[in-house]
Amino acid sequence: MMIDRTTLLFFDASCLIAAAGSPTGGSGFLLTLCAKGYIRAVVSTYVLIEAARNVQARMSAGAWVNYQTILQTVALIIAPVPAPLPTVTPINPKDVHVVAAAAVIKTSYLLTLDKGLLAEAQQAQLSFMVLTPGDFIKTVLPTHVEYPNFRSSSFT
């Protein structure tokens, strides 16, 4: 399946946290592509709150600045979280809000660095793929219709 500028990419909090700590890592690179309009970034308010709380509590002041830069430069689409939350077997209840918001917005891909969520998602009957940013970059991103154009561009 080809992806393009309309492709929705749901980022969970772990990816936002990783991008705040390492803007040139996989999550940061994908958010830069989103900032440039090549893909559409999706989050939920719960994800933003979880990421902010963790960056502030556990990371450097520089990471907090990076997180604020993400919020200012990436046109984040805010997916609604359904209430009440559904039960999604075998997804851990702490992660259901992420899966539910991704399903409501009808994303094609959910990105996470949470190994538990990745394992659970493989067993669940989800309507979208759950991948790490690295796996997305290696396996899906090359199918982007503009891949040759942005692959050679500067993303710093």
Order of alpha helices (4+ residues) and beta strands (2+ residues): beta-alpha-alpha-beta-alpha-alpha-beta-alpha-beta-alpha-beta-alpha
